Amino acid sequence: MNETLSLAEAIKAAGVSEKTLRRWIKSGRLAAELIEGPKGKEYRVTAEDLERASKATPKKAVSEPIPAAEGTKLDTGDLATLKAL
């Protein structure tokens, strides 16, 4: 039998937030069992399922800002368009 982890243990192991883990469970990306715990119902996940779910979700890439061309100026029409976006 695979070892099961509590959500707190899974959060530390995966390095994601509780909200993310709960989203994965709700969407079906992460299989979880709801069991009766000492303080009420709690989710338990296997380390194998957690690893699979972590690999299936690409981390967001941080993009570098694109520098403006030298001497480029915005006119008021450009600013209005940017604000509308």
C-alpha positions as CSV (number, residue, x, y, z in Angstrom):
1,M,0.0,0.0,0.0
2,N,1.2,3.5,-0.9
3,E,1.9,5.9,2.0
4,T,-0.7,8.6,2.2
5,L,0.0,12.3,3.0
6,S,-2.2,14.9,4.7
7,L,-2.7,18.1,2.9
8,A,-0.2,19.8,5.1
9,E,2.4,17.2,4.2
10,A,1.5,17.3,0.5
11,I,1.9,21.1,0.5
12,K,5.4,20.9,1.8
13,A,6.3,18.0,-0.5
14,A,4.9,19.7,-3.7
15,G,5.9,23.3,-2.8
16,V,2.5,24.6,-3.7
17,S,-0.3,26.3,-1.7
18,E,-3.2,24.7,-0.1
19,K,-5.5,26.4,-2.5
20,T,-3.6,24.9,-5.5
21,L,-3.8,21.4,-4.0
22,R,-7.6,21.8,-3.4
23,R,-8.0,23.0,-7.0
24,W,-6.1,20.0,-8.3
25,I,-8.3,17.7,-6.2
26,K,-11.5,19.4,-7.4
27,S,-10.5,19.3,-11.0
28,G,-9.5,15.6,-10.8
29,R,-5.9,16.2,-11.5
30,L,-5.0,14.9,-8.0
31,A,-6.7,11.8,-6.7
32,A,-7.6,12.2,-3.0
33,E,-9.5,10.2,-0.4
34,L,-11.7,11.9,2.1
35,I,-11.4,10.2,5.5
36,E,-12.5,10.9,9.0
37,G,-9.7,12.5,10.9
38,P,-9.3,13.6,14.6
39,K,-10.9,17.0,13.8
40,G,-13.3,16.0,11.1
41,K,-13.0,14.9,7.5
42,E,-9.6,15.4,5.8
43,Y,-8.1,14.6,2.4
44,R,-5.3,12.1,2.1
45,V,-3.2,11.8,-1.1
46,T,-0.5,9.3,-2.1
47,A,3.0,10.5,-2.8
48,E,2.8,8.8,-6.2
49,D,-0.4,10.7,-7.2
50,L,1.1,14.0,-5.8
51,E,4.2,13.6,-7.9
52,R,2.2,12.8,-11.0
53,A,0.0,15.9,-10.5
54,S,3.0,18.1,-9.9
55,K,4.6,17.1,-13.1
56,A,1.3,17.5,-15.1
57,T,1.1,21.2,-14.1
58,P,3.6,23.4,-15.7
59,K,4.9,26.3,-13.6
60,K,4.2,29.7,-14.9
61,A,7.1,31.3,-16.6
62,V,8.2,34.7,-15.5
63,S,8.7,36.8,-18.5
64,E,11.1,39.6,-18.9
65,P,9.7,43.0,-19.8
66,I,10.4,44.0,-23.4
67,P,12.4,47.2,-23.5
68,A,11.1,50.1,-25.5
69,A,13.1,51.2,-28.5
70,E,15.3,54.1,-27.7
71,G,13.6,57.5,-28.3
72,T,10.1,56.0,-28.4
73,K,7.5,58.2,-27.0
74,L,3.8,57.6,-26.3
75,D,1.2,60.1,-27.3
76,T,-2.1,60.6,-25.3
77,G,-4.0,58.3,-27.7
78,D,-1.5,55.5,-27.0
79,L,-2.0,56.0,-23.3
80,A,-5.7,55.9,-23.5
81,T,-5.4,52.6,-25.5
82,L,-3.1,51.2,-22.8
83,K,-5.5,52.2,-20.0
84,A,-8.4,50.5,-21.8
85,L,-6.4,47.3,-21.9
